[in-house]
Amino acid sequence: MLRACTVDELPPGESVRIAGPEPIAVFNADGEVYAIGDTCSHQDASLAEGWLEGCFVECPLHAALFDLRTGQPSCLPAKQPVRTYEVLVDNGVIYVQAERLENTEDAA
């Protein structure tokens, strides 16, 4: 589990970006917390910098909408979904079920 932030640090309508197997965007959509892959599947843009519309985030680059519950795009130009992650809130702290990638550099 990756620690994202505390509940107090993520008020409704806000997002935070964390490092994981890929960058992860964590959103508070009207009190419900969701985590998805942060990179838009259409073009390299941070979804954490997008705009929340209910349970959807709008990509700041070309306005593709992604469902925070499923990762599925609901309009063009995005055609591919983004990954979703399970979220756990424990004692006021938000965690995301994802594992960091191990350092794969070859030792010389």
C-alpha positions as a printed Julia matrix, in Angstrom:
108×3 Matrix{Float64}:
   0.0    0.0     0.0
   1.23   3.47   -0.87
   0.44   6.38    1.43
  -1.15   9.18   -0.59
  -2.04  11.83    2.02
  -4.42  12.46    4.89
  -8.13  12.99    4.34
  -7.69  16.59    5.55
  -5.05  17.21    2.87
  -7.46  16.17    0.08
 -10.66  18.22    0.31
 -13.61  17.54   -2.03
 -12.87  18.59   -5.62
  -9.1   18.28   -5.21
  -6.45  15.81   -6.35
  -2.91  14.77   -5.49
  -0.29  13.0    -7.59
   1.81  10.21   -6.06
   4.55   7.91   -7.33
   3.8    4.23   -7.79
   4.27   1.66  -10.54
   3.25   4.64  -12.67
   2.3    8.14  -11.52
  -1.09   7.87   -9.75
  -3.74  10.58   -9.43
  -5.87  10.45   -6.27
  -9.14  12.39   -6.3
 -11.76  13.38   -3.75
 -15.01  13.49   -5.74
 -17.67  14.77   -3.34
 -16.29  12.75   -0.42
 -15.51   9.57   -2.39
 -11.8    8.89   -2.94
 -10.59   7.35   -6.21
  -7.16   6.55   -7.65
  -6.32   6.17  -11.35
  -3.22   6.22  -13.53
  -2.2    9.86  -13.75
  -1.21   9.9   -17.43
  -3.92  10.46  -20.03
  -4.09   7.52  -22.46
  -4.43   9.91  -25.42
  -1.37  12.06  -24.87
   1.14  12.66  -22.08
  -0.82  14.9   -19.7
  -1.32  14.71  -15.92
  -4.92  13.9   -15.02
  -4.26  15.19  -11.49
  -4.07  18.62  -13.14
  -7.48  18.1   -14.79
 -10.96  19.18  -13.7
 -13.39  17.08  -11.72
 -16.96  16.79  -12.99
 -18.8   14.44  -10.62
 -17.07  11.05  -10.95
 -15.18  12.11  -14.08
 -11.9   13.91  -14.6
 -11.33  16.04  -17.69
  -7.83  15.9   -19.14
  -6.28  19.39  -19.13
  -4.75  18.91  -22.58
  -7.53  17.83  -24.96
 -10.63  17.53  -22.7
 -10.98  13.72  -22.74
 -13.15  12.56  -19.84
 -12.25   9.52  -17.71
 -14.59   7.76  -15.29
 -12.83   7.65  -11.9
 -14.67   4.42  -11.01
 -13.63   2.41  -14.07
 -10.84   4.33  -15.81
 -12.84   4.21  -19.05
 -12.83   7.27  -21.32
 -16.28   8.64  -22.07
 -15.38  10.8   -25.05
 -12.73  11.38  -27.67
  -9.89  11.94  -28.17
  -9.03   9.23  -25.6
  -9.89   5.68  -26.67
  -7.97   3.59  -24.12
  -8.78   3.38  -20.39
  -6.39   4.32  -17.61
  -5.63   1.96  -14.76
  -7.71   2.14  -11.58
  -6.39   1.42   -8.1
  -8.1    0.3    -4.93
  -8.19   2.97   -2.22
  -8.24   2.42    1.54
  -8.86   5.1     4.17
  -7.52   4.1     7.57
  -7.39   6.39   10.61
  -7.7    9.48    8.41
  -4.93   8.43    6.0
  -5.55   7.6     2.32
  -3.66   4.6     0.94
  -3.55   3.28   -2.63
  -3.15  -0.45   -3.35
  -0.15  -0.32   -5.67
   3.45  -1.37   -5.39
   6.46   0.73   -6.25
   8.66  -0.61   -9.02
  11.98  -1.94   -7.82
  15.16  -0.32   -9.07
  16.09  -2.37  -12.13
  19.42  -0.73  -12.94
  22.18  -3.27  -13.56
  25.03  -3.17  -11.1
  28.35  -2.48  -12.79
